[in-house]
Amino acid sequence: MAVNIVDLPENILLNILQLCNVQDLTALSVVCSLFHRLTKDSFLWRHLCFRDFRVSPESCEKSSYEKIYKNVLHKYGCMLGLYQSQIGPYGGLLEIRFQDGCIEGAVWEPTSDVMEPLKESITFSINGNEVPTKCLCIPHINPHKCSLQVDKRKGIVTQLCSDNEGHIRTLCDMDRDVTGNLFNYVSMKIVYLNEVISTGLIHKPLMLPGPDDIPNALRRKDGSFPKQIITPGLFKGTYSVHGIEVLLFRYKDEHEIHGYKVTGDVNVHASKISVKILLKFPAYPTGKNSIAAMKTTEPESSKTPLDQIPEHPFSIPSGCYYEATTPLPTRCIARYHGFGQIAYEEFHRPTFTPVQVIIFNNDLIGVVWIELTAFSLFSRVQRTFTKNVLNTVESCL
């Protein structure tokens, strides 16, 4: 016997509607009064917000889920995720997230302390409670109109500002109290930002690797990974006069880990490789813990399993410069030979020079720059960022 769909229990109909897209729901809403009422169901739109954009109920509890979906997520939700901003050699880390009924562009930058969390500032927002929606640059300090364009094929977001001079002037006022090396960094970054903000500031998608991206060849027999390697991800690192920069460490293969600059400087630009860690070339303390001894040490390939590399003492080699603002561990679980990239200003004559990479633990590593006689400390960024909705596009790093 044939059953009319409207005779089905409403909970069954709602389960069916949860499988539909927004265009289908819009069409169904005018079929009859039953479907009109069911397509207005709050739990249905709550489900769609999470299914299509991973927007949690807590982030829009004061708003109508249907209104949020149709007014802002349907048009701009595909932008949600993590990006590298293209600001000359400096780059930038941008998270586009949904929060309190709005889509926000949060810029994350290091402080002057490598162990402190990244600081955030809101560079644009889209209010989902307004019809029509308004896109504003620097909404909490000097709000002015902007527009956002999305290339869904490549996942690239372009931010166009309507008040270039006011935007830059506000950023300069915000950083008026910055001094020292950080002042030089901020000033130069603003110069490059000024060149692109009016014609279009480009943000390229940045997909963060995780434990699943560690090559299976590095697994032990029980399926776990040895502690002598690190989980890939974002780190903050000290770069002498350039201050603190953000790096993304990811595995090239089971033999190498590469650290890419998310933010850069006038010498080695953003997006360039900064450090290569050679896992097949473990390093060990020399009789004399000095830069001079390291210069004469020839890297040797080892067939020793990584989990059999012993812990050993660590101290800064003599002749190596380190601004001792952060106390260092006195032991490390592994160290490896590797290469670090250096260059003259404007990335002229780049070259890879020998380094030793010190693994203190999964969240803290050091790099001895042998030729530069300097030490850099890298601390993991301890934050969970919004995952990219357009997760099939290619990551910029």
C-alpha positions as CSV (number, residue, x, y, z in Angstrom):
1,M,0.0,0.0,0.0
2,A,1.4,3.4,-1.0
3,V,2.2,5.8,1.9
4,N,2.0,9.6,1.4
5,I,5.2,11.2,2.7
6,V,3.3,13.7,4.7
7,D,1.8,10.8,6.7
8,L,5.2,9.8,8.1
9,P,6.0,10.8,11.7
10,E,7.6,14.2,12.0
11,N,10.8,12.9,13.5
12,I,11.3,10.7,10.5
13,L,10.6,13.6,8.2
14,L,13.2,15.8,10.1
15,N,15.8,13.0,9.7
16,I,15.1,13.0,6.0
17,L,15.4,16.8,5.8
18,Q,18.8,16.6,7.5
19,L,20.1,14.9,4.4
20,C,19.0,17.8,2.1
21,N,20.9,20.8,1.0
22,V,19.7,24.4,1.5
23,Q,18.3,24.6,-2.1
24,D,16.2,21.5,-1.5
25,L,14.9,22.9,1.9
26,T,14.0,26.2,0.2
27,A,12.0,24.4,-2.4
28,L,10.3,22.1,0.1
29,S,9.3,25.0,2.4
30,V,6.7,26.1,-0.2
31,V,5.2,22.6,-0.8
32,C,2.7,22.7,2.1
33,S,2.2,24.1,5.6
34,L,3.8,20.9,7.2
35,F,7.0,21.2,5.2
36,H,7.0,25.0,5.7
37,R,7.0,24.4,9.5
38,L,9.5,21.6,9.5
39,T,12.0,23.5,7.4
40,K,11.9,26.2,10.1
41,D,12.9,23.7,12.8
42,S,15.8,25.1,14.9
43,F,17.4,21.7,15.5
44,L,17.4,21.1,11.7
45,W,19.4,24.3,11.0
46,R,21.6,23.7,14.0
47,H,22.5,20.3,12.4
48,L,23.1,22.0,9.0
49,C,25.4,24.6,10.6
50,F,27.6,21.9,12.1
51,R,27.4,19.5,9.1
52,D,28.3,22.0,6.4
53,F,30.6,24.4,8.4
54,R,31.5,22.7,11.7
55,V,29.9,25.6,13.5
56,S,29.2,24.5,17.1
57,P,25.9,25.4,18.8
58,E,27.8,27.4,21.5
59,S,29.1,29.9,18.9
60,C,25.6,31.1,17.8
61,E,23.4,30.3,20.8
62,K,22.0,33.9,20.8
63,S,21.1,33.8,17.1
64,S,18.7,32.0,14.9
65,Y,20.5,29.0,13.3
66,E,18.5,29.5,10.1
67,K,19.2,33.2,10.0
68,I,23.0,32.6,10.6
69,Y,23.1,29.9,7.9
70,K,21.3,31.9,5.2
71,N,22.6,35.3,6.1
72,V,26.3,34.6,6.6
73,L,27.4,31.0,6.4
74,H,25.9,30.2,3.1
75,K,27.9,33.0,1.4
76,Y,31.0,33.2,3.6
77,G,31.2,29.9,5.5
78,C,33.5,28.4,3.0
79,M,36.2,30.8,4.1
80,L,36.4,29.3,7.6
81,G,39.9,28.0,8.3
82,L,43.5,28.9,8.7
83,Y,45.5,31.0,6.2
84,Q,48.9,32.5,5.5
85,S,48.6,36.2,4.6
86,Q,50.7,37.4,1.7
87,I,52.4,40.5,3.1
88,G,55.7,40.8,1.3
89,P,58.5,38.9,3.0
90,Y,56.8,39.0,6.4
91,G,53.7,36.9,5.7
92,G,51.2,36.4,8.5
93,L,48.9,33.9,10.2
94,L,45.2,34.4,9.9
95,E,42.3,32.4,11.3
96,I,38.9,32.9,9.9
97,R,36.4,31.6,12.5
98,F,32.8,31.8,13.5
99,Q,32.1,33.3,16.9
100,D,29.2,34.9,18.6
101,G,27.1,35.0,15.4
102,C,29.9,36.6,13.4
103,I,32.7,35.5,11.0
104,E,35.9,37.0,12.2
105,G,39.4,37.3,10.7
106,A,41.8,36.9,13.6
107,V,45.5,37.7,13.1
108,W,47.8,35.7,15.3
109,E,51.2,37.1,16.1
110,P,54.1,36.2,18.5
111,T,54.8,38.3,21.5
112,S,58.4,39.1,22.6
113,D,58.5,35.8,24.6
114,V,58.8,32.6,22.7
115,M,57.0,30.7,25.5
116,E,54.0,32.9,25.6
117,P,50.8,32.2,23.6
118,L,50.3,34.0,20.3
119,K,48.3,37.3,20.6
120,E,45.3,38.0,18.5
121,S,43.8,41.0,16.8
122,I,40.6,41.2,14.7
123,T,41.3,42.4,11.2
124,F,37.8,42.0,9.8
125,S,34.3,40.8,10.8
126,I,31.0,39.9,9.1
127,N,28.0,40.3,11.4
128,G,25.5,37.5,10.7
129,N,22.7,39.2,12.6
130,E,22.5,42.1,10.2
131,V,20.6,42.1,6.9
132,P,22.3,42.7,4.5
133,T,25.5,41.6,6.1
134,K,28.3,44.1,6.6
135,C,32.0,43.4,6.1
136,L,34.1,45.7,8.3
137,C,37.9,46.1,8.6
138,I,39.3,46.5,12.2
139,P,35.7,46.4,13.6
140,H,36.5,47.1,17.2
141,I,38.8,50.1,16.8
142,N,38.2,51.9,13.5
143,P,35.4,50.1,11.6
144,H,35.3,50.8,7.9
145,K,33.9,48.8,5.0
146,C,35.7,46.0,3.2
147,S,34.8,43.2,0.8
148,L,35.9,39.6,0.8
149,Q,36.3,37.5,-2.4
150,V,36.7,33.7,-2.3
151,D,38.2,31.6,-5.0
152,K,36.6,28.2,-4.1
153,R,38.7,26.3,-6.6
154,K,42.0,27.4,-4.9
155,G,40.6,28.3,-1.5
156,I,42.2,31.8,-1.7
157,V,40.5,34.7,0.1
158,T,41.1,38.3,-1.0
159,Q,40.4,41.2,1.4
160,L,39.7,44.6,-0.2
161,C,39.8,47.6,2.1
162,S,37.7,50.8,1.4
163,D,39.9,53.1,3.6
164,N,43.5,52.2,3.1
165,E,44.9,55.3,4.8
166,G,42.7,55.0,7.8
167,H,43.5,51.3,8.1
168,I,47.2,51.8,8.1
169,R,47.0,54.9,10.4
170,T,45.1,52.8,13.0
171,L,47.7,50.0,12.9
172,C,50.4,52.6,13.4
173,D,48.6,54.1,16.4
174,M,48.1,50.6,17.9
175,D,51.8,49.9,17.7
176,R,53.0,53.3,19.0
177,D,54.4,51.8,22.2
178,V,56.4,49.1,20.5
179,T,60.2,49.5,20.8
180,G,63.5,47.9,19.8
181,N,63.7,45.1,17.2
182,L,59.9,44.6,17.4
183,F,59.4,48.2,16.3
184,N,61.5,47.7,13.2
185,Y,59.6,44.5,12.4
186,V,56.2,46.1,12.9
187,S,57.1,49.2,10.9
188,M,58.4,47.3,7.9
189,K,55.4,44.9,7.9
190,I,53.0,47.9,7.9
191,V,54.9,49.3,4.9
192,Y,54.4,46.1,2.9
193,L,50.8,45.9,4.1
194,N,50.2,49.4,2.9
195,E,51.2,48.2,-0.6
196,V,48.6,45.5,-0.8
197,I,45.6,46.3,1.4
198,S,43.9,48.6,-1.1
199,T,44.5,46.4,-4.2
200,G,43.7,43.2,-2.3
201,L,45.4,41.4,0.6
202,I,45.6,37.7,-0.4
203,H,45.2,34.9,2.2
204,K,46.2,31.5,1.1
205,P,44.9,28.3,2.8
206,L,47.2,26.7,5.3
207,M,46.4,23.1,6.3
208,L,48.0,22.0,9.6
209,P,49.5,18.5,9.7
210,G,48.9,16.3,12.7
211,P,50.0,12.9,14.1
212,D,48.4,11.1,11.1
213,D,50.8,12.9,8.8
214,I,53.9,11.2,10.4
215,P,55.2,8.6,7.9
216,N,54.2,5.1,8.8
217,A,57.8,4.0,8.2
218,L,58.6,5.7,11.5
219,R,56.2,3.6,13.5
220,R,57.4,1.1,16.0
221,K,56.1,-2.5,16.0
222,D,53.4,-1.6,18.5
223,G,52.1,1.2,16.2
224,S,53.4,4.0,18.3
225,F,56.0,6.6,17.4
226,P,59.4,7.0,19.1
227,K,59.7,10.0,21.4
228,Q,62.9,11.1,19.6
229,I,60.8,12.7,16.8
230,I,58.2,15.5,17.0
231,T,54.5,15.7,16.0
232,P,54.3,18.1,13.0
233,G,52.6,21.5,13.6
234,L,53.1,25.2,14.3
235,F,56.0,26.5,16.4
236,K,57.3,29.9,17.5
237,G,61.0,30.4,17.0
238,T,63.6,33.0,18.0
239,Y,65.5,34.7,15.1
240,S,67.9,37.1,16.9
241,V,67.4,40.7,15.6
242,H,64.3,39.5,13.6
243,G,62.5,38.6,16.8
244,I,60.1,35.7,17.0
245,E,58.6,34.1,13.9
246,V,56.1,31.3,13.2
247,L,57.1,28.1,11.5
248,L,55.2,25.1,10.3
249,F,57.1,21.8,10.7
250,R,56.0,19.0,8.5
251,Y,57.5,15.7,7.3
252,K,59.0,15.6,3.9
253,D,59.3,11.8,4.2
254,E,60.6,9.3,6.8
255,H,64.1,10.8,6.5
256,E,63.5,14.6,6.8
257,I,61.4,17.1,8.7
258,H,61.2,20.6,7.1
259,G,60.3,23.8,8.9
260,Y,58.6,26.4,6.7
261,K,58.3,30.0,7.6
262,V,54.6,31.1,8.1
263,T,56.0,34.5,9.0
264,G,59.4,35.7,7.7
265,D,61.8,38.6,7.6
266,V,63.7,40.6,5.1
267,N,66.5,38.0,4.8
268,V,64.6,34.6,4.6
269,H,61.1,35.4,3.5
270,A,57.8,33.8,4.5
271,S,57.0,30.5,2.8
272,K,60.7,29.6,2.5
273,I,62.2,26.6,4.3
274,S,64.1,27.7,7.4
275,V,65.3,24.4,8.9
276,K,65.8,20.8,7.6
277,I,66.1,18.0,10.2
278,L,67.9,14.9,9.0
279,L,66.6,12.0,10.9
280,K,69.1,9.5,9.5
281,F,72.0,11.6,10.8
282,P,71.8,11.7,14.6
283,A,74.3,14.0,16.4
284,Y,76.0,13.4,19.7
285,P,77.8,15.6,22.2
286,T,81.5,16.2,21.3
287,G,84.3,16.1,23.8
288,K,84.4,19.8,23.8
289,N,81.0,21.4,23.8
290,S,81.9,24.2,21.5
291,I,81.0,25.7,18.1
292,A,84.6,25.1,17.0
293,A,84.2,21.3,17.7
294,M,80.9,21.2,15.9
295,K,82.5,22.8,12.8
296,T,84.9,19.9,12.5
297,T,82.2,17.2,13.1
298,E,81.2,15.3,9.9
299,P,77.6,14.0,9.9
300,E,77.4,10.2,9.6
301,S,74.4,8.2,8.5
302,S,73.1,5.8,11.2
303,K,71.0,2.7,10.9
304,T,70.3,2.8,14.6
305,P,66.5,2.8,15.2
306,L,65.3,6.2,16.4
307,D,63.9,4.9,19.6
308,Q,67.3,3.7,20.6
309,I,68.9,7.1,20.5
310,P,69.8,7.8,24.1
311,E,69.0,10.9,26.1
312,H,72.1,13.0,26.9
313,P,73.0,16.3,28.7
314,F,72.7,19.6,26.9
315,S,74.1,23.0,27.4
316,I,74.7,25.9,25.1
317,P,78.0,25.3,23.2
318,S,80.8,27.8,24.0
319,G,81.1,30.4,21.4
320,C,77.3,30.2,20.7
321,Y,75.2,33.3,21.3
322,Y,71.8,32.9,23.0
323,E,69.7,35.5,24.7
324,A,69.0,33.6,27.9
325,T,65.4,34.9,28.4
326,T,64.1,31.4,28.6
327,P,65.9,28.8,30.8
328,L,66.7,25.7,28.8
329,P,66.4,22.0,29.8
330,T,69.6,20.4,30.8
331,R,68.9,17.2,28.9
332,C,67.6,16.4,25.5
333,I,66.0,13.2,24.1
334,A,67.7,13.4,20.7
335,R,69.7,15.7,18.4
336,Y,70.2,15.6,14.7
337,H,72.3,17.1,12.0
338,G,70.5,19.3,9.6
339,F,70.6,22.5,7.5
340,G,69.3,26.0,8.1
341,Q,68.7,28.5,5.4
342,I,70.4,32.0,5.5
343,A,70.4,34.8,3.1
344,Y,71.3,38.5,2.6
345,E,68.5,41.1,2.6
346,E,65.7,40.6,0.0
347,F,66.6,36.8,-0.1
348,H,69.8,37.4,-2.1
349,R,72.3,34.6,-2.3
350,P,70.3,32.1,-0.1
351,T,72.2,29.1,1.1
352,F,71.7,26.1,3.4
353,T,74.3,26.0,6.2
354,P,74.9,23.2,8.8
355,V,72.9,23.2,12.0
356,Q,72.3,20.8,14.9
357,V,68.7,20.4,15.9
358,I,68.0,19.6,19.6
359,I,64.8,17.7,20.5
360,F,64.1,18.6,24.2
361,N,60.5,17.2,24.0
362,N,57.6,17.1,21.6
363,D,56.8,20.7,22.2
364,L,60.3,22.3,22.5
365,I,63.2,22.1,20.1
366,G,66.4,24.1,19.6
367,V,68.6,24.9,16.6
368,V,72.4,25.5,16.9
369,W,73.3,27.7,13.9
370,I,77.0,26.6,13.5
371,E,78.1,29.2,11.0
372,L,76.1,32.0,12.6
373,T,77.3,30.9,16.1
374,A,73.7,31.4,17.4
375,F,71.0,29.4,19.1
376,S,67.2,29.5,18.3
377,L,64.5,28.1,20.5
378,F,61.2,26.8,19.1
379,S,58.1,26.3,21.2
380,R,54.9,24.6,19.9
381,V,51.9,26.8,19.4
382,Q,49.4,25.4,21.9
383,R,46.2,26.3,20.3
384,T,43.5,24.6,18.3
385,F,42.6,26.5,15.2
386,T,39.5,26.4,13.0
387,K,39.8,23.7,10.4
388,N,39.5,24.7,6.7
389,V,36.0,24.1,5.3
390,L,37.5,23.9,1.8
391,N,39.8,21.0,2.9
392,T,40.4,19.6,-0.6
393,V,42.3,22.6,-1.9
394,E,46.1,22.7,-1.8
395,S,47.9,24.0,1.3
396,C,50.3,26.9,0.6
397,L,53.0,25.3,2.7
